[in-house]
Amino acid sequence: MAKKARPGAAEAKRNEQTGSAAAAESKEPSGTSLVQRLLHETLSSLKLPSALMQRDLWLSMSRGGLTVSELPCSATSSVSGDHHRSQEVPCSAYAGKSHRIKQDIVLAGYTQVAALPWMDLGVSLRALSDTIDALHAAGYPPVFILMYDQAWLLCERLFPLMEALMGPEVALDTSIFAWSLRRATPLRTTSTTRKASSEAHSSKESTATHAIGDNFGVPHRDSRYSDCHTVEGQPTEISCWLPLVDVTPDSGCMLVVPAQHDPLFAASNHPLHMKPTEAMPWAHIRALPAAAGDILLWKANLIHWGSSCGSFCDREPRKSIAMAFMLPTASCEPGSSGRLSRADLQAGLSLMQRVKIVTRSLLQYEHWHPTFAGFAPSVVDECLASMSFR
């Protein structure tokens, strides 16, 4: 698993799938092509699936009191209230810690920050986790947790930390995603399966049967060093990963290679810079177990990936939300379709905006789940049947 893959990094992987995708579309529409049609039409702004625009639909899957505001302006203010607003963590609260956090990021490329008092800040991690389970049971991928106010309140509450680290102009990239792992299916160790198992694990992990929100266990970078740093070497993009439940090496924690042990960390032009599995410093891999609500931060060019949940793990499989905070660039300023400022979140997002953000994220991560498994066919059919111009 990883925070995300930038469109440029994913392009080659998508191209590898072009042949099979074209063959599928030349016949009867497959489940995959129907989902792609739904997502592309939704993102085109010409049509929207009215089935996804029903507040009551999302409230029916809400657990633990998660809300879906009808008016954008109340999306975060209504769930925070005066008490939670008074409990807001100011940027100055990180003044004493920001030096250590920045130093960790500079030296190792990543850091871990202890959980905020999320309940006091109006965010129940258990409610988010339970609602992801309810979404799954109804045939919706975990990223649809972004239809709920509290998911956006969580993002808004992270701004003071990110402003302390990156500056007041920092913005949230809209490629937000969510994961919900399943326990791995144990492999039978008979003579007939050993060879197949060996062959399957001798190359990179296959994504052919991955459901949306499953673990992505391939070491990778989200961006090239040159794409996420200034010419002076300051990071312009930091990934933020937050587990909704406690995570351990057995239940699916993150894995990284510290920057100081990665000889290609800043070698943007090296042919293996974006192919870390071909030049991995295996001896320096670090597991990052974390408590629910801890905040893991890393540079976008750090080698990272997710571990799977063990077949016999007695803990809850990992659930997590990840996003990236970025400094403005000439090509994409805060307030554009790809970035959200803190003021944008405080003003609230409409249902239409939330649906489009979910859609964009599903397409951006398509190379991880090319079959779009995890979408119930009945959900896709209902959405396509409800497409209407807006």
N, C-alpha and C positions, 0 to 999 in steps of 0.2 A: 504494500500500500504506500501511497505517497500523497503529498498534498495535491498536486495536479501536474499536467504536462502542458507546456505552452503549445499553441497551435503549430509553430514551426517545428518543434521537436517531434510532434505527432505525425507530421505530414508523411514522412517516409513509411511509417507503420500503416497509415491509411492506404497508401499507394500499393502496399503489398496485398491488400484485401480487394483491390479494385476488380481484379479478374473474377473472383468468386461472386462478388456483389453484382457485377454486371450480368453474370450468367443467371443468377437468381431472379433478377428483375425482368429478364427476357421471357420467363415463364409466368406461371401464376404468382401473384404477389405473395411473398412469404411473410411470416410474422415479423421478420427483421425489417423488410422493406415497408411494411405497414407502419411500424413504429417510426422509421425514418421519415416517411411521408407525413405522419402526424407532427413530428418535431419540426421538420422544415417548414411546414405550412404555418405552424404556430409562431415560429420565429420570424417568418416573412412579414408579419404585421397585416397580412391581407385577411386572414381568418384566424379565429380563436375557438378552441373547443369549449363551448358553453358548459359542458359537463364539469370542467375543472374550475369554472368561475362561480360555483355554488358554495356559498359560505357554509350552508348546512352539511354539505358533503364532508368537509374537513372537520367540522365540529363533531360529526358522528364518529370520527376516528380519534378525536382528542382524548388524551388520558392525563390525569393529574391536574386538570384545570387549564390546559393550554387554550389560548384564545385566538380568534381570527377576526380582526377588526374590520368593520364594513367601510369605515372612512380612513383613508391613508393617514390623515393627520393624527389619528388616535392610535396608530399601530404600536408605537412604543410608549407613548405617554400614558395611555390607559392602563397598561400593565405594570408600569413602574410606580406611578402615583407619587404623592409628596414624600411618604416615608422612604421609599426606595430611592427617590431622587436625592434625599438628604444623605443616604448611605453611599452615594456614588463615589467611586474611588477617583480622587483628583490626580491630575498629572504629577503634581508635586509629591504625591505619596511614593513615587518611584525614584525620587531624587537621589536617595541614598543607595538604591539598588541598581539604578540604571548603569552606573559605572561598571559594576561587576557583570551585569548582563551583557553590556556592550563588549566588555573584554572577552567574555566567553565566546561571543559570536565572532569577534575578530580572530581569536586564536584557534578555536575549534570549529567554527562555522555553525554552531548550534548552542542552545542553552535550554534549561528547564526552569520554569517559574512556578512556585507553589500556587495551588488553587486559590482563586479569589473567593470571598464569602458569597458564593453565587446565590444562595437562598435570600440573603439580605439584599442582594442586588436585583431581586425579582425574577431569578431564573432557577427553575427546578430541573436539575440534570436528570433526575429519575423520571420526571414527567416527559422530558424529551425522549429518553430511552424507551419508555413504555409506549409512547405514541409511534415511534419508529416500528415497534413490534406490531402495533395495530395497523399501520400502513401496509406492512408486509403481508399481514393476514388478508388484507383486502386487495392485494395485487399491485400495490404502488411501491416503487423503489424508495430507499431511505432518504434520498435527496429531497423528497416532497415534504420533509420536515420543515423546509423553508417556507411553507405555506402558513406557518404559525408565527404569531407575534414574538413569542419568547426566543425563537431561534435568532431573530433579528436583534432583539434586545441583548442577547449574548454577544453578538458582533459589535454592537454599539458600546457595550461595557468594556471592550478590549481597546478602544481608541486611546484612553489615557496612557496605557502602557506603550502602545505603538507610537504615540506622539512623543513620549519621553525618549524613545529610542531613535526615531527617524525624523522628528520635527512636526510642527503643527500642520503642514501641508499634506500629510500622509492621507491616502485614500484606500478604500477597500475594493479589491478587484472582485468582479461579480462571478468569477469562476469558483463559487463555493460548492463544496460537495460533502456528502455524508456517507458513512460506511456502517454496515452491520454484518459481522461475520457469522458464519455457521461453523460448527465443529467439523474438522476435516474427516472425510470418510477413510477409514483405515484400509490400507492396501493389503490384499491377501498375499502371503509370501510363498505361494506354491511355485513349482518349477515353471508353470506356464505363464506366471505373471512377473517373475523376476526380470526376464529379459525386457518385457514391455515397460516395466517400471524403470529399469535402468536407462532405456532409450528415452523415456519421457523426461527424465531428470538430467540427462546429459546435455540438454540444450536449455534455453530460457523457458520459463514457465509458459505453457499455452494458455491463451485467453479464450479459446473456442467455446468453452462451456461456462464461463464466468457469468454469474448473475450481476446485475448492476448493484454496486455496493459491496461486492465480495472483496477479499484481499487481493492486492496486486503485489506479488512477491518478487518482482524483478528490480534489482538495483538500478537506479537511474538518477539523472539530474532533471530538474524541471526547466532550467534555462542554462544557456552558456554563461560563463563568467562575464564576458563582455556585455551581455544583454541585461545583466542585473547589478552592474556596478558602474559608478562614474569613472572617469579617466583617472581620478585620484585614488580609486579603490574603495570608495564608500558604497555600501549596499543600497540599491534603489528598490529592492524587492526582498521582503522577508516572509516566509511561509509560517503560518500559525496553525498548529494542530492541537486539538483539545479532545481528550477522551471523555465520553459521557459516563463510563463505568471504569472501575479499576482495571488496569491492563498489566499483564505480566508476560514474560517470555513464552509462557504456555498458552495464554489466552489471546495473544496477538499484538504484542507491543511493537513499536517502531524499531528499526535498525538503521544505523548510520555508520559512515566512515568519517572520522574527524578530519577536518581540513588539513591539520598539520601532518597527517599520515597519508594524504592523497597527493601524489606527485603531479597529477594533472588538474588539480583543483582550479588553478587560474590559467591553464593552457587552452584557451578558447579555440585556437586554430589547430590543435593536435587532432589527428584523425580519430583518436579513441576518446577524446574528451566527452563526447555524448554517447559513447559505447562503453560504459564503465565495467560491464561484465567481462570485457575482453582484456581489461588491465586492472583487475581488482586487487587491492592490498588486503587480502583475506584475513590476515593475522590481526588486523586493526579494527575489525567490526565491533561496534558497541551496541548492546541492547539498551533500550530506554523504557524500562517499566515506569508506570506513572499512576498516580491516584486520580480518581474521577475529578475533572475540573482543572487539573494541572495544565499549564500552558507550555507546549514545546514550540520553540522558535528555531528556524534554521534558514541559512541563505539558500536562495533558489538553485544554486549550482552545487549544493552539498549532495553527495551520493546518499540516497536513502531509499527505504522500501519497508513494506510491512511484513510481519511474520503472520503465519496462519494460526488459527486456534486449534490446539491439539485435539485429537480424536477423543481422548479420555480426560480432557481438562474438566475439573470440577468447578471452575469459575465461569462467570458469564462471559460469553465471547465478546470481543471488542466491538464497541460502537463508538464512533467518533465523528467529529465535524472538523473540516479544515478549510482554510482560506489563505489569501495572500494580501499583504498590505504593501502598497507601492507609493513611491514618490511620483509626482506628475512629470510627464514627458511632453515633448512638443507635439507628439502624435495622439496623445490620449490624456486629456485633462480631467480632473475630478468633475463629475456631473455629466460626463459623456455616458454612452450606453454601457461602457465597460468598467466604469469606476463609480463608487459611491462615497460621498463625504460623510462625516459624522452628522452634519446637518441634514443630509438626505435621510439617514436612518431615523433621526429624531423627528423628522417630518412624517415619516411613515411611508410604506410602500403599498400600493394598491394590489388587489388580487391579480390584476393583469400584469403588473410588473413582476410579481412573484412567479407567476406561471412562466413568463418569458425568461427569467433568470434560471429557473429550474431547467427549462428547455435548452438554454444555451449551455449549461453545465453538462447535461446529458450528452449533447453532441460533442462537446470538447473532450469528454472522456470516452468517446465511442471506441477508440482503439483498445480500451481495456475490457470492454464488454460488447464485442462486435455483433453478437446475436441478440442483444437487448433482453436477455433472459432476466426474469424478475418482474417484468410487466405482464400482468394477467391479460390474456387475449381478450377477455370480456371488457376490461378497462379500455384497451386500445380500440376495440370496436365501438364502444359507447362514445369515446372521444371523437373518433372520426365521423360518426353519425351526427354529432352535435356541432360540427364545424360551421361557423357562421361568420359573415363579414362584420367587422366592427370599425 
